[in-house]
Amino acid sequence: MNPAEYDAMYRVEDTMWWYVGMRAILRTVVGERLENARRVLDAGCGTGGTLAWWYRRAIHRHVAVVGAGIDLSPHALALGTRRGLTRLGRASVSALPFADRTFDGVFSLDVIYHLDVADDRSALAELARVTKPGGWACVRVPAFDALRSDHDVAVHTRERYRLPTLTEKIAQAGFAIDRATYANTVLFPAAVASRLLRRGAHAKSHGRREREPVTSDVRPASALAQAIGGIALRAETAMLRYANLPIGLSAIVVATRPTDAT
């Protein structure tokens, strides 16, 4: 991914409504196991915002934990180091540099959809390999290929998933599925309308657009967008305490490696 995109992520990852809300959703769908895990891997950690958040929660509870993060981008890892993270390394999610059964929990958030992950099944098998029997994994990806936009071009999206496809691949990797849900549901209609309108506008100015740089949606939000987005994801977090969501911009699966896994 373009280093400028990682710079943009680093600037907003601690405060932007989307990142804050999606971390709350992560906490809700994984449940108490997120707090109980002592060794966790962030497989595709980017600039380290989620891993740093997990560490802060453990420090607040006075719990000793070990968190590791890997990413292919040296620039992203350098930004993660600025956060005070020390157990970071350059590696592919398809070839994790860890022994079998190392981690109590693994999260891989918006990673396996990327162009750099040529074989998502191989990546998921690696997540299973390094997860302890009885441990958990949480995988999140963007949903619905029909919603491709300039954002996907900027962040090098290979594929946007439907939830049944993601669930099947995770099960085939050797996990038992605990939860499978969409997220970013409340804002889904507005996002679809916005992307369709942009697509129409881009088609009318095709020649001009080809000469312009493509950027992602990761940027500081206005106060209004911050308020609306925050309310929407807080509502979803509450709903996800009781039920899975039927549609959304993201697909999330939480799964367990069986205790009899070889």
C-alpha positions in Angstrom: 0.0 0.0 0.0 1.2 3.6 -0.7 3.2 4.9 2.3 0.9 8.0 2.3 -2.0 5.8 3.1 -0.2 4.4 6.2 0.6 8.0 7.2 -3.1 8.9 6.9 -4.1 5.8 8.9 -1.5 6.6 11.6 -2.9 10.2 12.0 -6.5 9.1 12.6 -6.4 5.5 13.9 -6.8 6.5 17.5 -9.7 8.9 17.1 -11.6 8.4 13.9 -15.1 7.1 14.4 -14.6 4.1 12.2 -11.5 2.8 14.0 -12.9 3.5 17.4 -16.2 1.9 16.6 -14.7 -1.2 14.9 -12.5 -1.9 17.9 -15.6 -1.8 20.1 -17.2 -4.3 17.7 -14.1 -6.5 17.9 -14.4 -6.5 21.7 -18.0 -7.4 21.5 -17.8 -10.2 18.9 -14.7 -11.9 20.5 -16.1 -11.4 24.0 -14.2 -12.1 27.2 -11.7 -14.2 25.3 -10.1 -11.0 24.1 -9.4 -10.0 27.7 -8.4 -13.5 28.8 -5.8 -14.0 26.0 -2.2 -13.6 27.2 -0.5 -14.0 23.9 -2.0 -12.4 20.8 -1.0 -11.9 17.2 -2.1 -9.0 15.0 -1.6 -10.6 11.6 -1.3 -7.6 9.3 -1.0 -5.0 12.0 -0.5 -1.9 9.8 0.5 1.0 11.9 -0.3 -0.9 15.1 -3.4 1.0 16.3 -5.4 -2.1 17.3 -2.5 -3.9 18.9 -1.7 -0.8 21.0 -5.3 -0.5 22.0 -5.3 -4.2 23.2 -2.1 -3.5 25.2 -3.7 -0.4 26.8 -6.7 -2.5 27.9 -4.4 -5.1 29.5 -2.3 -2.4 31.3 -5.4 -0.8 32.6 -6.4 -4.2 34.1 -2.8 -4.8 35.4 -2.4 -7.9 33.3 0.9 -9.1 31.9 0.5 -9.9 28.2 2.6 -10.4 25.1 1.3 -9.0 21.8 3.1 -9.5 18.4 2.4 -7.8 15.1 3.5 -8.5 11.6 3.1 -6.6 8.4 4.7 -6.5 5.0 5.3 -2.7 5.0 8.4 -1.4 6.7 6.9 2.0 6.7 3.8 0.8 8.6 6.0 -1.1 11.1 8.1 2.1 11.7 4.9 3.9 12.5 3.9 1.1 14.9 7.2 1.5 16.6 6.4 5.1 17.3 3.4 3.9 19.3 5.8 2.1 21.6 5.2 -1.4 20.2 8.3 -3.5 20.3 7.3 -7.0 19.1 6.8 -6.1 15.4 8.3 -7.9 12.4 8.2 -7.8 8.6 6.4 -10.9 7.4 3.6 -12.1 5.2 0.3 -13.4 6.7 0.8 -16.3 4.3 4.2 -17.3 6.0 4.0 -16.4 9.7 7.4 -16.6 11.4 6.1 -18.3 14.5 6.0 -21.9 15.8 2.8 -23.9 15.8 0.3 -23.3 18.6 1.9 -20.1 19.8 -1.0 -17.7 20.4 -4.1 -17.7 22.5 -5.8 -15.4 20.0 -5.2 -14.0 16.5 -6.9 -11.1 14.8 -6.4 -10.3 11.1 -8.4 -7.2 10.3 -8.8 -6.1 6.7 -5.7 -8.0 5.5 -6.5 -11.2 3.6 -8.5 -9.2 1.0 -5.3 -7.5 -0.1 -3.5 -7.9 -3.5 -0.4 -8.9 -1.6 -2.2 -12.0 -0.3 -2.4 -14.1 -3.4 -3.9 -17.1 -1.7 -6.3 -16.4 1.2 -6.8 -20.1 2.0 -3.0 -20.4 2.7 -3.1 -17.3 4.9 -6.1 -18.7 6.9 -4.3 -22.0 7.3 -1.3 -20.1 8.7 -3.6 -18.4 11.2 -4.9 -21.8 12.3 -1.3 -23.2 12.6 -0.1 -20.6 15.0 -3.3 -20.6 17.1 -3.3 -22.9 20.2 -6.0 -25.6 20.3 -8.9 -23.9 22.1 -7.7 -20.5 21.0 -9.6 -18.1 18.8 -9.2 -16.1 15.6 -11.1 -13.0 14.4 -11.0 -12.2 10.7 -12.5 -9.1 9.2 -12.7 -8.1 5.5 -14.6 -5.6 3.3 -17.9 -7.0 1.9 -19.6 -7.1 -1.4 -17.4 -6.8 -4.6 -20.1 -4.7 -6.2 -19.2 -1.9 -3.8 -15.6 -1.4 -5.1 -14.6 2.2 -5.2 -11.6 4.4 -5.4 -10.9 3.5 -1.8 -10.3 -0.1 -2.9 -8.0 1.0 -5.6 -6.0 3.1 -3.2 -5.7 0.3 -0.6 -5.0 -2.4 -3.2 -8.1 -4.5 -2.7 -8.0 -7.9 -4.4 -11.5 -9.0 -3.4 -14.4 -7.9 -1.3 -16.2 -10.9 0.3 -19.6 -12.2 1.0 -20.0 -13.7 4.5 -20.8 -17.3 3.5 -17.6 -17.4 1.3 -15.4 -16.1 4.2 -17.0 -18.5 6.7 -16.5 -21.5 4.4 -12.8 -20.7 3.9 -12.1 -20.2 7.6 -13.8 -23.5 8.4 -11.8 -25.3 5.7 -8.6 -23.9 7.3 -9.4 -25.9 10.4 -11.4 -23.6 12.6 -14.8 -24.1 14.2 -17.0 -21.1 13.5 -18.4 -19.3 16.6 -19.8 -16.1 15.0 -20.3 -14.8 11.5 -21.8 -11.4 11.0 -21.7 -8.3 8.9 -20.9 -4.9 10.4 -21.1 -1.3 9.2 -24.8 -2.0 8.8 -26.5 1.2 9.9 -24.6 3.3 7.4 -24.8 0.7 4.6 -27.6 2.3 2.6 -25.9 5.7 2.7 -22.6 4.1 1.7 -24.1 2.3 -1.2 -25.8 5.4 -2.5 -22.6 7.5 -2.1 -20.5 5.0 -4.0 -23.0 4.7 -6.8 -23.2 8.5 -7.2 -19.4 8.7 -7.2 -19.2 6.0 -9.8 -21.6 7.9 -12.1 -19.7 11.1 -11.6 -16.4 9.4 -12.4 -17.8 7.9 -15.6 -18.8 11.4 -16.8 -15.2 12.7 -16.2 -13.3 9.6 -17.1 -10.4 11.3 -18.9 -9.8 13.8 -16.1 -10.1 11.2 -13.4 -7.4 9.0 -15.1 -4.9 11.8 -14.5 -5.8 12.4 -10.8 -4.2 10.4 -7.9 -6.6 8.0 -6.3 -6.8 8.2 -2.5 -8.7 6.2 0.2 -11.5 7.2 2.5 -9.1 7.4 5.4 -8.9 11.0 6.4 -9.9 13.2 9.4 -13.7 13.3 9.7 -15.7 16.4 10.1 -17.4 16.9 13.5 -20.8 15.9 11.9 -19.4 12.8 10.3 -17.6 11.9 13.5 -20.8 12.2 15.5 -23.0 10.3 13.0 -20.5 7.5 12.5 -19.9 7.2 16.2 -23.6 6.9 17.0 -24.1 4.3 14.2 -21.3 2.0 15.3 -22.2 2.3 19.0 -25.7 1.2 18.0 -24.3 -1.7 16.1 -22.1 -2.7 19.0 -25.2 -2.9 21.2 -27.1 -4.9 18.6 -24.2 -7.4 18.2 -24.4 -8.2 21.9 -27.6 -10.1 21.0 -27.6 -11.0 17.3 -25.6 -11.1 14.1 -26.3 -8.4 11.5 -27.6 -9.5 8.0 -25.7 -7.0 5.8 -23.0 -4.4 5.9 -19.8 -3.0 4.5 -17.6 -5.4 6.5 -17.8 -9.2 7.1 -16.5 -10.6 10.4 -15.9 -14.2 11.5 -14.8 -15.3 15.0 -13.7 -19.0 15.2 -12.0 -21.4 17.5 -9.3 -23.9 16.8 -10.6 -27.2 18.1 -8.9 -28.7 21.1 -8.3 -31.9 19.2 -6.5 -30.1 16.4 -3.4 -31.8 15.2 
